Amino acid sequence: MGEADRVLVIGAGIVGISAALALQARGRAVTVLDRAGVAAGASAGNAGAFAFADILPLASPGIIARAPRWLLDPLGPLSIPPRHALAILPWLMRFWRASWRDRVEASTRAQAALMTHCAAALDRQLADTGAGHLIRAEGQLALYEPAARAAGEADWAMRAAHSVVAERLDGAAAIAEVQPGLAQRFTLGFFTPGWRNATDPLAFAEWLAQVFRDRGGRIERAEVRGLSADAEVATAHLADGAARRAGHLVLAAGAFSHLLAKSLGERLPLETERGYNVTLPPGEVELRTHLTFPSHGFVMTRIGSRIRVGGAVELGGLKLPPNHARGDAMLGKARSFLPGLPGTGGARWMGFRPSLPDSLPAIGRSAASPRVIHACGHGHLGLTQAAGTAELVADLVCGGTPALDLAPFRPDRFARFP
Ligand SMILES: Cc1cc2nc3c(=O)[nH]c(=O)nc-3n(C[C@H](O)[C@H](O)[C@H](O)COP(=O)(O)OP(=O)(O)OC[C@H]3O[C@@H](n4cnc5c(N)ncnc54)[C@H](O)[C@@H]3O)c2cc1C
């Protein structure tokens, strides 16, 4: 096989591994490069949700209204450490613009179309890789207190307009039929019966990586310092001075992707929304479904026999140390929402969500070179959208027509703003 048929994938997170599998299925010789190994980044510790119902962007008139109150609480659902506030200003400007009604409608439409594609692609990936035993289908329950009722109704009405199926649960008694034991403060729920979860996102990514290896794929431990490309090949320049060349290169380095795009002369406004979780040992509480607390910015879910409480958005960049008090504060709230959750013995984790201001990923050819394909910026939805992104990337590399219009996901869509 010649150099032109080889593909390099940078990043062995869920997006990179899924892309590698899809390219391999189309007959390409694929090498994945990762400095830390399989699913060492955000893909290891996320909440494991295939959140196909989550089509609404984070940037919305609602969040702009709520942000000042949230920002006043240093351990609340949204925070910006003062040391990072100035650096993130350009991203915040774009985020604010993305929250205008016309933009919200456009990004919701695009996200809904991507989700439809991704749900079908996940089924194909599971059938192809035999990973079905790592999935559970127990639905999801979003919960609202009286003060958040109107916002909850409006959100789910928007989802319903894009064919998201949910059952409305009015009152604590109706909610208790789906999930017993919750505090009575929640008086409105929306249950999405079709929702699925990975039983453990790390185990899921590792399974896919093993299938890729078993089929002859290579995963190498290597730090990529920069990229270059000419008419024929793309090159990854490694920290040890070596170089790897291929006909195409897929950039799937999660929250670090913009640093490599920069070496090609591209500016990708990628920031990290740092998220936290605490994974609790098995206890008395029986969690029957994936619980979401939208007004509090966190979820509660089963990971194997444990319970993970995770969420929060901290716009704190890639360098500041984690502030695990944030995860502890979430756990405190979670224990008052679902009494009986263990308060000690939890493992704490922080991960870097790779986020673009409009909550849509970057899927498409690099403006700097058609030999480089972007597959990054999936924010809160990287696990959800990995299989679908992988098929789109394979279409671009192999010259097929992508299954959906990729214009809303163009990596250079922010080039003209502000
Ligand atoms: C608290 C939390 C909860 C979440 N819950 C969910 C959820 O329920 N559902 C969902 O869909 N999403 C969820 N997400 C988001 C999801 O985890 C991410 O969108 C997803 O993991 C991103 O995958 P990725 O492959 O793009 O990046 P990553 O998993 O971060 O992988 C990127 C890889 O690139 C490698 N890399 C980076 N730079 C270089 C370099 N220079 N050279 C070599 N290798 C490099 C890294 O080592 C890493 O392994 C959550 C995130 C957080 C933080």
The ligand as an SDF file (V2000), in Angstrom:
LIG
                    3D

 53 58  0  0  0  0  0  0  0  0999 V2000
  -17.3440   15.7240   33.0110 C   0  0  0  0  0  0  0  0  0  0  0  0
  -17.5710   15.3590   31.5680 C   0  0  0  0  0  0  0  0  0  0  0  0
  -18.6950   14.6120   31.2110 C   0  0  0  0  0  0  0  0  0  0  0  0
  -18.9360   14.3020   29.8670 C   0  0  0  0  0  0  0  0  0  0  0  0
  -20.0180   13.5160   29.5450 N   0  0  0  0  0  0  0  0  0  0  0  0
  -20.2480   13.1840   28.2480 C   0  0  0  0  0  0  0  0  0  0  0  0
  -21.2990   12.3070   27.9010 C   0  0  0  0  0  0  0  0  0  0  0  0
  -22.0220   11.7950   28.7600 O   0  0  0  0  0  0  0  0  0  0  0  0
  -21.5250   12.0540   26.5810 N   0  0  0  0  0  0  0  0  0  0  0  0
  -20.7410   12.5780   25.5940 C   0  0  0  0  0  0  0  0  0  0  0  0
  -21.0070   12.3510   24.4180 O   0  0  0  0  0  0  0  0  0  0  0  0
  -19.6870   13.3780   25.9110 N   0  0  0  0  0  0  0  0  0  0  0  0
  -19.4290   13.6790   27.1950 C   0  0  0  0  0  0  0  0  0  0  0  0
  -18.3690   14.4810   27.5180 N   0  0  0  0  0  0  0  0  0  0  0  0
  -17.5400   15.0180   26.4420 C   0  0  0  0  0  0  0  0  0  0  0  0
  -16.6100   13.9610   25.8800 C   0  0  0  0  0  0  0  0  0  0  0  0
  -15.8920   13.3550   26.9230 O   0  0  0  0  0  0  0  0  0  0  0  0
  -15.6370   14.6040   24.8740 C   0  0  0  0  0  0  0  0  0  0  0  0
  -16.3480   15.3670   23.9260 O   0  0  0  0  0  0  0  0  0  0  0  0
  -14.8780   13.5280   24.1350 C   0  0  0  0  0  0  0  0  0  0  0  0
  -14.2600   12.6370   25.0350 O   0  0  0  0  0  0  0  0  0  0  0  0
  -13.8350   14.1470   23.2190 C   0  0  0  0  0  0  0  0  0  0  0  0
  -13.1710   13.0800   22.5970 O   0  0  0  0  0  0  0  0  0  0  0  0
  -11.8840   13.3550   21.7280 P   0  0  0  0  0  0  0  0  0  0  0  0
  -11.4700   12.0380   21.1640 O   0  0  0  0  0  0  0  0  0  0  0  0
  -12.1380   14.4700   20.7880 O   0  0  0  0  0  0  0  0  0  0  0  0
  -10.8080   13.9270   22.7700 O   0  0  0  0  0  0  0  0  0  0  0  0
   -9.9880   13.2130   23.9350 P   0  0  0  0  0  0  0  0  0  0  0  0
  -10.7060   12.0740   24.5160 O   0  0  0  0  0  0  0  0  0  0  0  0
   -9.5340   14.2830   24.8620 O   0  0  0  0  0  0  0  0  0  0  0  0
   -8.7480   12.6160   23.1500 O   0  0  0  0  0  0  0  0  0  0  0  0
   -7.7530   13.4230   22.5820 C   0  0  0  0  0  0  0  0  0  0  0  0
   -6.4570   12.6380   22.5780 C   0  0  0  0  0  0  0  0  0  0  0  0
   -5.4900   13.4020   21.8730 O   0  0  0  0  0  0  0  0  0  0  0  0
   -4.2300   13.1960   22.4830 C   0  0  0  0  0  0  0  0  0  0  0  0
   -3.3590   14.3210   22.1450 N   0  0  0  0  0  0  0  0  0  0  0  0
   -3.5910   15.6370   22.3500 C   0  0  0  0  0  0  0  0  0  0  0  0
   -2.5780   16.3780   21.8880 N   0  0  0  0  0  0  0  0  0  0  0  0
   -1.6790   15.5030   21.3560 C   0  0  0  0  0  0  0  0  0  0  0  0
   -0.4120   15.6610   20.7460 C   0  0  0  0  0  0  0  0  0  0  0  0
    0.1280   16.8700   20.5440 N   0  0  0  0  0  0  0  0  0  0  0  0
    0.2680   14.5580   20.3210 N   0  0  0  0  0  0  0  0  0  0  0  0
   -0.2970   13.3050   20.5230 C   0  0  0  0  0  0  0  0  0  0  0  0
   -1.4750   13.1080   21.1070 N   0  0  0  0  0  0  0  0  0  0  0  0
   -2.1720   14.1960   21.5160 C   0  0  0  0  0  0  0  0  0  0  0  0
   -4.5510   13.1080   23.9800 C   0  0  0  0  0  0  0  0  0  0  0  0
   -3.5560   12.3920   24.6680 O   0  0  0  0  0  0  0  0  0  0  0  0
   -5.9020   12.4000   23.9720 C   0  0  0  0  0  0  0  0  0  0  0  0
   -5.7670   10.9990   24.2030 O   0  0  0  0  0  0  0  0  0  0  0  0
  -18.0720   14.7800   28.8540 C   0  0  0  0  0  0  0  0  0  0  0  0
  -16.9210   15.4900   29.2110 C   0  0  0  0  0  0  0  0  0  0  0  0
  -16.6700   15.7700   30.5450 C   0  0  0  0  0  0  0  0  0  0  0  0
  -15.4160   16.5220   30.8980 C   0  0  0  0  0  0  0  0  0  0  0  0
  1  2  1  0
  2  3  1  0
  2 52  2  0
  3  4  2  0
  4  5  1  0
  4 50  1  0
  5  6  2  0
  6  7  1  0
  6 13  1  0
  7  8  2  0
  7  9  1  0
  9 10  1  0
 10 11  2  0
 10 12  1  0
 12 13  2  0
 13 14  1  0
 14 15  1  0
 14 50  1  0
 15 16  1  0
 16 17  1  0
 16 18  1  0
 18 19  1  0
 18 20  1  0
 20 21  1  0
 20 22  1  0
 22 23  1  0
 23 24  1  0
 24 25  2  0
 24 26  1  0
 24 27  1  0
 27 28  1  0
 28 29  2  0
 28 30  1  0
 28 31  1  0
 31 32  1  0
 32 33  1  0
 33 34  1  0
 33 48  1  0
 34 35  1  0
 35 36  1  0
 35 46  1  0
 36 37  1  0
 36 45  1  0
 37 38  2  0
 38 39  1  0
 39 40  1  0
 39 45  2  0
 40 41  1  0
 40 42  2  0
 42 43  1  0
 43 44  2  0
 44 45  1  0
 46 47  1  0
 46 48  1  0
 48 49  1  0
 50 51  2  0
 51 52  1  0
 52 53  1  0
M  END
$$$$
